[in-house]
Amino acid sequence: MGSLTTLTAKGQITLPKDVREQLGLRPKDKLLVMAQGGHIILIPIRMRPLTELFGALPVDGPVPDLSEIREQLRWELGRRIAEGEE
């Protein structure tokens, strides 16, 4: 069942507490707002700090430093430009 809320003069709404709790929404969470077929759709966007992803992927060998990665990117970009891909 839905909950009733009111649009303020500034175009703001308050999400009812039961909806926030059901979706696990907290202050400063981001919501994507879309209009579709005469309806307003709110989609929570889960933003997680990068520190939560630490260790998420396995590492099989030594990790190259950033200068090595940048050099590989420059080399690949140069190759693409030379071959007319960029």
Buried (B, 14 or more C-beta within 10 A) or exposed (E): EEEEEEEEEEEEEEBEEEBBEEEEBEEEBEEEEEEEEEEEEEEEEEEEEEEEEEEEEEEEEEEEEEEEEEEEEEEEEEEEEEEEEE
